[in-house]
Amino acid sequence: MKSHHTASKISLSEVNQSIDVPKNASFWRTLRAFLGPGALVAVGYMDPGNWITSVVGGASYKYLLLSVVLLSSLMAMQLQQMAGKLGIVTRQDLAQATANHLPRGIRYILFVILELALMATDLAEVIGSGIALHLLFGWPLLFSIFITILDVFLLLSIMKMGFRKIEAIVSTLILTILVIFIYLTVISKPSISGILMGYIPNLSVFDSSQVVAGNTKLTLALGIIGATVMPHNLYLHSSISQTRKVDYDKPESIKQAVKFMTWDSNIQLSMAFVVNSLLLILGASLFYGHASQISAFAQMYNALSDSTIAGSVASSLLSTLFAIALLASGQNSTITGTLTGQIVMEGFLHLKMPQWLIRLTTRLLALLPVIIAAILFGDKETVLDQLIVYSQVFLSVALPFSIFPLIYFTSNKKLMGEFANAKWNTIIAYAVATILTFLNIKLIFDLF
């Protein structure tokens, strides 16, 4: 297999290799230059889809599922490092690598599955942002959801300002979410010993006999994994890891890029791990025993100001902060989701469509199920929240179709040279992918 980067179009051509990296600088100065792509990737690990699964997980089974949050974060770090490395070393993103090296039939099947996964991802973002606007400003829900089309155009105008600006906006929104959740968690006075015990892996997580508020432990565990390890993030990272300038004539320059990409990715994913833990801890400390009353964003919002559920800490300030964090999360995920839509379309189909058209098409396709659900069931939040839960389950089903090609490419010596995965890394990655696939098949059987 030879690299096709010369033959095919470069990934996200408007920002590829656009950011300078200091020469012979200190570790911290170089790290600062490489920090950024990891933030865009981390966003997918704390999007609105995660919120419901994590909070309901805490409200249903207290701190038990924290071990799942920890495990899925470690999986995420391993896979994202592979994705970023693939982009830097081969100069093709995962979509391009798939199109260049796999048979045409498989390529189109993967494209369809991935487009559906992107719709499922976008669905969670659209509903999350729409509900946040509805809760904050009292606008009709359907109107709030339609308004989210505008953020696609907002993104296009930010793109013109340069990729660093997007990274800065995303990082600011992540910090907003983090600060709000630290505050909400601190005042909810969680059990520290309960949290520490929760991080110890427990086999009872895979028990699907006990059902709380319609969810088994396994459904929620898989929902957390599906909402945490996102297929679209692998494509995104393999593309945006190429935004930093690399001198491909010097092997040490490639080595440096891979090293600092790994630092960036792991630092930002650790932050996402903290946010997801806080969501679950919040669910456990404030809503335990009320799982059926907080299975939707609007219910969580109302519960935070209801003293019978949230106890003495309940206040309208808490619910407003929650809605602001939800809006920040939805907006963040929209930025990364629309970028990924472009990467997938260009990589798989070699389509040279205008950016705004690709982004608008992806967004409208994601809005379709929301509109259908709203017409059939009225714009009830609970129906839309169910859509989010099912979208997360679909994502965990779509995941193996992205993981297996990624591991295959990054383990391939011909393609990666000295940067191919170590044997142990490949074995662990295939084991993780296989376990996920089996659990997903079990989940489908449980659902039906």
VOGU-3710 file (C-alpha; in Angstrom, 3 decimals, decimal comma):
1> mkshhtaski> 0,000/0,000/0,000  1,421/3,334/-0,890  0,264/6,661/0,437  -2,147/8,400/-1,896  -1,781/11,864/-0,435  -0,208/13,166/-3,617  -2,983/11,815/-5,784  -5,967/12,827/-3,683  -7,089/16,218/-2,512  -5,785/17,315/0,881
11> slsevnqsid> -8,170/17,105/3,804  -9,949/20,381/4,789  -7,765/22,181/2,237  -8,605/25,663/3,582  -6,895/24,973/6,935  -4,501/22,092/6,149  -0,897/22,882/7,273  -2,026/26,452/8,038  -0,665/26,855/11,589  3,025/27,533/12,224
21> vpknasfwrt> 4,954/25,561/14,828  7,978/27,182/16,569  11,380/25,676/15,696  13,637/24,406/18,538  11,305/25,906/21,161  10,791/24,688/24,743  8,359/21,827/25,491  5,660/24,206/26,781  5,899/26,632/23,874  5,671/23,797/21,361
31> lraflgpgal> 2,762/22,238/23,268  0,927/25,581/23,168  1,268/25,631/19,366  -0,156/22,105/19,112  -3,008/22,585/21,620  -6,359/23,012/19,883  -7,406/20,081/17,673  -7,838/17,984/20,838  -10,415/20,495/22,120  -12,522/20,054/18,980
41> vavgymdpgn> -12,303/16,292/19,429  -13,092/16,461/23,165  -16,313/18,330/22,367  -17,812/15,153/20,908  -17,165/13,460/24,232  -19,312/15,924/26,176  -22,099/16,698/23,706  -25,828/16,773/24,649  -26,091/13,068/23,794  -23,795/12,263/26,739
51> witsvvggas> -25,812/14,304/29,163  -28,962/12,250/29,334  -27,188/8,866/29,397  -24,744/10,016/32,110  -27,241/11,840/34,351  -29,851/9,062/34,061  -27,055/6,524/34,708  -26,254/8,300/37,982  -29,916/8,738/38,938  -30,665/5,051/38,262
61> ykylllsvvl> -27,607/3,242/39,670  -25,841/5,880/41,752  -22,032/5,858/41,194  -21,836/2,315/39,752  -21,414/3,393/36,102  -18,445/5,718/36,807  -16,208/2,754/35,935  -17,833/2,741/32,455  -17,089/6,474/32,064  -13,449/5,787/32,991
71> lsslmamqlq> -13,146/2,781/30,647  -14,735/4,564/27,697  -12,442/7,579/28,242  -9,374/5,309/28,126  -10,715/3,677/24,936  -11,261/7,134/23,492  -7,676/8,201/24,231  -6,283/5,109/22,513  -8,455/5,455/19,406  -8,080/9,238/19,039
81> qmagklgivt> -4,307/8,940/19,252  -4,448/6,429/16,376  -6,714/8,722/14,337  -4,512/11,795/14,819  -1,400/9,751/13,993  -2,986/8,393/10,793  -3,621/11,961/9,573  -0,141/13,281/10,388  1,849/10,310/9,037  -0,108/9,457/5,856
91> rqdlaqatan> -1,456/12,997/5,177  -4,899/11,501/4,549  -7,861/11,502/6,885  -9,696/8,277/7,779  -12,329/8,862/5,072  -9,648/9,292/2,391  -7,685/6,268/3,635  -10,864/4,170/3,524  -11,690/5,377/0,007  -8,115/4,813/-1,205
101> hlprgiryil> -7,435/1,391/0,279  -10,716/-0,508/0,617  -12,837/-2,026/-2,202  -15,439/0,316/-3,710  -18,439/-1,695/-2,421  -17,235/-1,587/1,192  -16,425/2,107/0,787  -20,027/2,974/-0,152  -21,517/0,816/2,611  -19,253/2,550/5,163
111> fvilelalma> -20,194/5,942/3,722  -23,937/5,282/4,194  -23,445/3,990/7,776  -21,277/6,991/8,581  -23,718/9,504/7,100  -26,444/7,981/9,288  -24,112/8,204/12,299  -23,471/11,885/11,477  -27,221/12,467/11,314  -27,609/10,743/14,697
121> tdlaevigsg> -24,822/12,926/16,143  -26,263/16,100/14,685  -29,698/15,103/15,938  -28,493/15,219/19,564  -26,818/18,597/18,997  -29,848/20,136/17,279  -32,295/18,918/19,917  -29,961/19,917/22,770  -29,453/23,453/21,426  -33,137/23,803/20,537
131> ialhllfgwp> -34,314/22,716/23,997  -31,747/25,037/25,652  -33,069/28,041/23,655  -36,642/26,980/24,455  -35,866/26,779/28,199  -33,846/30,021/28,347  -36,066/32,252/26,214  -39,428/30,483/26,220  -39,563/30,280/22,406  -41,675/27,474/20,871
141> llfsifitil> -39,590/24,296/20,699  -39,885/23,751/16,946  -38,932/27,388/16,269  -35,895/27,034/18,578  -34,808/23,916/16,699  -35,158/25,656/13,313  -33,038/28,568/14,569  -30,146/26,105/14,977  -29,794/26,105/11,156  -28,295/29,584/11,505
151> dvflllsimk> -25,287/28,374/13,509  -24,059/26,596/10,347  -23,622/30,001/8,707  -22,098/31,400/11,890  -19,446/28,671/11,649  -18,678/29,581/8,031  -17,963/33,182/8,983  -15,710/32,055/11,874  -13,812/29,750/9,476  -12,788/32,812/7,464
161> mgfrkieaiv> -11,060/34,185/10,584  -8,722/31,169/10,722  -8,693/27,795/12,453  -7,051/29,138/15,630  -10,160/31,291/16,258  -12,419/28,231/16,061  -10,154/26,407/18,516  -10,285/29,395/20,892  -14,109/29,647/20,737  -14,505/25,903/21,328
171> stliltilvi> -12,046/25,948/24,266  -13,906/28,879/25,862  -17,224/27,041/25,579  -15,646/23,886/27,088  -14,363/25,908/30,067  -17,856/27,400/30,513  -19,359/23,898/30,675  -16,627/22,679/33,042  -16,981/25,584/35,491  -20,792/25,287/35,571
181> fiyltviskp> -20,671/21,547/36,282  -17,978/21,835/38,944  -20,181/24,413/40,687  -23,363/22,294/40,350  -21,544/19,184/41,612  -19,872/20,892/44,591  -23,175/22,264/45,899  -24,887/18,882/45,415  -22,494/17,457/48,101  -21,756/14,033/46,545
191> sisgilmgyi> -20,308/11,079/48,498  -16,522/11,064/47,936  -16,172/7,409/49,018  -19,087/6,478/46,718  -17,327/8,205/43,793  -14,005/6,439/44,448  -15,749/3,061/44,712  -17,636/3,837/41,490  -14,405/3,996/39,487  -13,533/0,382/40,409
201> pnlsvfdssq> -14,749/-1,864/37,523  -17,771/-3,962/38,477  -19,127/-6,897/36,444  -22,700/-6,204/37,581  -22,656/-3,359/35,013  -23,420/-5,981/32,334  -26,499/-7,226/34,185  -29,573/-6,642/32,045  -32,125/-8,124/34,464  -32,519/-5,131/36,789
211> vvagntkltl> -34,561/-2,327/35,218  -34,851/1,214/36,611  -37,056/3,760/34,800  -37,103/1,522/31,712  -33,297/1,216/31,512  -31,098/-1,768/32,328  -27,511/-1,229/33,513  -26,258/-2,595/30,186  -28,407/-0,227/28,088  -27,097/2,752/30,043
221> algiigatvm> -23,504/1,445/30,035  -23,653/1,044/26,244  -25,377/4,403/25,905  -22,463/5,957/27,842  -19,899/4,188/25,631  -21,834/5,097/22,466  -22,150/8,689/23,601  -18,493/8,813/24,649  -16,540/7,076/21,879  -17,992/8,756/18,781
231> phnlylhssi> -17,401/7,449/15,232  -17,324/10,943/13,695  -14,525/12,023/16,058  -12,103/9,546/14,497  -12,639/11,123/11,054  -12,467/14,639/12,475  -9,208/14,079/14,368  -7,468/12,401/11,431  -8,163/15,571/9,444  -7,585/18,439/11,897
241> sqtrkvdydk> -4,365/16,871/13,220  -3,008/18,040/9,835  -3,604/21,752/10,552  -0,095/22,149/12,042  2,835/22,666/9,647  5,061/19,588/9,415  8,307/19,351/7,431  7,809/15,972/5,733  11,435/15,882/4,598  12,523/15,605/8,243
251> pesikqavkf> 11,462/12,461/10,151  12,036/14,294/13,485  9,416/16,883/12,458  6,816/14,119/11,919  7,863/12,507/15,215  7,409/15,822/17,038  3,963/16,352/15,490  2,795/12,870/16,564  4,171/13,355/20,100  2,488/16,734/20,689
261> mtwdsniqls> -0,749/15,658/18,994  -0,874/12,835/21,595  -0,304/15,292/24,472  -3,008/17,631/23,133  -5,491/14,783/22,627  -4,953/13,222/26,075  -5,084/16,546/27,966  -8,380/17,562/26,330  -9,928/14,092/26,634  -9,048/14,099/30,352
271> mafvvnslll> -11,129/17,278/30,593  -14,010/15,526/28,798  -13,635/12,623/31,255  -14,014/15,076/34,165  -17,164/16,615/32,609  -18,749/13,185/32,001  -17,898/12,092/35,546  -19,449/15,298/36,917  -22,652/14,643/34,924  -22,981/11,152/36,390
281> ilgaslfygh> -22,070/12,321/39,909  -24,667/15,108/39,617  -27,286/12,540/38,577  -26,348/10,334/41,564  -26,164/13,045/44,229  -29,173/15,149/43,195  -31,539/12,823/41,345  -31,004/9,311/42,745  -34,396/7,663/43,115  -35,956/10,105/40,637
291> asqisafaqm> -34,607/8,544/37,405  -38,022/8,431/35,740  -38,498/12,168/36,415  -35,290/13,338/34,725  -35,099/11,312/31,506  -35,364/14,530/29,475  -33,529/17,879/29,359  -36,627/19,893/30,293  -37,258/17,555/33,232  -33,654/18,014/34,442
301> ynalsdstia> -34,034/21,779/34,052  -37,261/21,783/36,095  -35,872/19,302/38,648  -32,957/21,648/39,441  -35,423/24,250/40,700  -37,725/21,707/42,419  -36,880/21,297/46,112  -38,700/17,938/46,352  -36,163/16,466/43,894  -32,972/18,548/44,167
311> gsvassllst> -33,429/19,234/47,886  -32,279/22,427/49,602  -29,878/23,418/46,774  -32,735/23,773/44,237  -32,930/27,217/42,622  -33,763/28,908/39,345  -30,067/29,925/39,079  -29,083/26,223/38,916  -31,548/25,474/36,145  -30,455/28,580/34,178
321> lfaiallasg> -26,783/27,562/34,499  -27,735/24,073/33,317  -29,491/25,490/30,212  -26,492/27,766/29,431  -24,115/24,772/29,656  -26,477/22,782/27,399  -26,488/25,568/24,809  -22,667/25,824/24,944  -22,411/22,065/24,487  -24,839/22,018/21,552
331> qnstitgtlt> -23,061/24,894/19,804  -19,662/23,290/20,297  -20,797/19,983/18,875  -22,396/21,716/15,904  -19,031/23,209/14,924  -17,304/19,815/14,966  -20,249/17,953/13,427  -20,437/20,224/10,401  -16,657/20,024/9,882  -16,879/16,226/9,956
341> gqivmegflh> -19,737/16,286/7,423  -17,406/18,023/5,000  -14,473/15,639/5,715  -16,640/12,545/5,121  -18,308/13,871/1,965  -15,010/14,947/0,383  -13,029/11,912/1,580  -15,439/9,165/0,567  -17,045/10,612/-2,543  -14,356/13,086/-3,705
351> lkmpqwlirl> -17,216/15,579/-4,008  -16,164/19,161/-4,543  -19,272/20,896/-3,230  -19,223/24,396/-1,727  -18,687/24,234/2,050  -21,920/25,986/2,921  -23,896/23,489/0,824  -22,279/20,436/2,459  -22,931/21,899/5,908  -26,493/22,907/5,147
361> ttrllallpv> -27,291/19,482/3,629  -25,915/17,635/6,684  -27,893/19,885/9,019  -31,163/19,575/7,077  -30,830/15,768/6,987  -30,389/15,805/10,771  -33,437/18,034/11,186  -35,641/15,657/9,202  -36,281/13,066/11,981  -36,802/15,918/14,477
371> iiaailfgdk> -39,443/17,527/12,253  -41,168/14,177/11,593  -41,228/13,411/15,352  -42,542/16,906/16,103  -45,334/16,559/13,504  -46,333/13,078/14,714  -46,072/13,605/18,477  -46,191/17,385/18,817  -43,061/19,161/19,999  -42,980/17,363/23,351
381> etvldqlivy> -39,509/17,405/24,917  -39,828/13,814/26,160  -40,300/12,458/22,620  -37,281/14,418/21,391  -35,208/13,224/24,339  -36,100/9,605/23,480  -34,823/10,364/19,973  -31,496/11,440/21,541  -31,195/8,212/23,547  -31,864/6,108/20,428
391> sqvflsvalp> -29,408/8,222/18,423  -26,701/7,401/20,994  -27,510/3,701/20,787  -27,247/3,906/16,982  -23,842/5,569/17,354  -22,518/2,687/19,437  -23,801/0,318/16,719  -22,048/2,364/13,989  -18,801/2,539/15,967  -17,172/-0,783/14,918
401> fsifpliyft> -17,458/0,247/11,240  -15,063/3,107/11,968  -12,837/1,446/14,578  -11,832/-1,673/12,611  -10,590/0,229/9,510  -8,740/2,709/11,785  -6,876/-0,057/13,654  -6,165/-1,855/10,377  -4,629/1,235/8,751  -2,580/2,368/11,762
411> snkklmgefa> -1,200/-1,159/12,296  -0,102/-1,399/8,653  3,696/-1,089/8,351  3,537/-0,276/4,595  1,237/2,658/5,246  2,615/3,918/8,577  6,298/2,902/8,453  7,994/3,324/11,847  4,789/4,907/13,212  2,724/1,704/12,914
421> nakwntiiay> 1,030/0,665/16,192  3,041/-1,473/18,587  1,894/-5,112/18,648  0,393/-4,806/22,176  -1,510/-1,644/21,154  -3,012/-3,398/18,124  -4,045/-6,443/20,198  -5,744/-4,278/22,870  -7,449/-2,149/20,186  -8,852/-5,185/18,347
431> avatiltfln> -9,988/-6,682/21,678  -11,795/-3,428/22,563  -13,405/-3,242/19,112  -14,546/-6,877/19,320  -16,012/-6,498/22,830  -17,850/-3,336/21,748  -19,267/-5,137/18,719  -20,551/-8,065/20,838  -22,093/-5,712/23,402  -23,776/-3,743/20,626
441> iklifdlf> -25,303/-6,907/19,134  -26,588/-7,822/22,617  -28,020/-4,322/22,993  -29,955/-4,601/19,705  -31,454/-7,925/20,886  -32,346/-6,383/24,264  -34,053/-3,428/22,597  -36,200/-5,549/20,307
//
